């Protein structure tokens, strides 16, 4: 049965970035969850077909199943369909087994809450300054002037990227994964990815010669089973931190402001202190679900709901649907800042669970706190442009006008 108003599954190609720009897929996902929880997206546009999991429980089970499913042939459609990931077996997200475990331990050391307390303090100061300035100016393009500045500054601080290189790196990061406009194609994205890799290659050389106290210097000094990490290993994992940590957080913040601007009653709950910040952060994450999917390749035949998945086939796990699954979430289509419990899938699950989740939550929490303290509300003043991607969802522009909170702005001025 196809739900009224939902596009028929056969007309939707989840491999095509335009699908997400052109359609509201809520009805499509509901149809899949109800009638085809293991759905075959047929080959289209020169791309091969792949399995689609849309129910929360099935997505969790697939994330846990590193026996039958592997990440080593890519973990997003672009690489899975493109024949593999160049970082396989070396970059954390596309490495499995013993090496993944060891590499994760190394990276965990630099991304644990204890180690990140200085970074968290810098996020707070940076976010509050940006919001205060924007409120004083009356408004801004929140995407370009605020959300673009927070995660890149955070990751750059972690990696020791000098101030003057950050704008260039941000531009490359944007082009590497998604395309803000239709004229940026896959070749441009690939060139941007190579640019980032080359940039970090130079930095690794510099840190080998003169180590500092940043993540790159720490990776230079790390080894697995007695073998030091190679330059390539280090570069690929820096790439993964910048790619994993910038755009996802940025899109979540933009979506949070977009959603709150359209729902003044939820904003009031935040402003009046009715909802705990951590609870609000989780709902912002569930609602935004910036990474629409992740994926795996079948290595041993397995079965889901009686459907056989064969070795070599691609399985995609859709947060965009799992985070709206009515089997798990009450009123899933409602944005409720006080939602609890809220075991959303935005950070994945299992052995590859997002390593930057703490940092991402700090960034979103500090944004909500700064908005709560310095503004008395805000509204969208123009069109928000959608990015074009089959992996990430969100906006590349968001013009907003802020109403200042007179008390906080006065206090800030005297500090
Ligand atoms: C993995 C989402 C922020 C670094 C993941 C995965 C998801 C995810 C779903 C699992 C991928 C898979 O299973 O194949 C997000 C979201 C974020 C965010 C929604 C922000 C809202 C960050 C940040 C960093 C980061 C800030 C780094 C500073 C990583 C890394 C992995 C990862 C290194 C690979 C972990 C592994 O394979 O063991 N992320 N992420 N992420 N994320 Fe994040």
Boltz pocket constraint, residues with backbone or C-beta under 6 A from the ligand:
constraints:
  - pocket:
      binder: B
      contacts: [[A, 71], [A, 75], [A, 92], [A, 93], [A, 94], [A, 95], [A, 104], [A, 111], [A, 155], [A, 240], [A, 241], [A, 244], [A, 245], [A, 246], [A, 248], [A, 249], [A, 252], [A, 290], [A, 291], [A, 294], [A, 295], [A, 345], [A, 346], [A, 347], [A, 348], [A, 349], [A, 351], [A, 352], [A, 353], [A, 354], [A, 355], [A, 356], [A, 357], [A, 359], [A, 360]]
      max_distance: 6.0
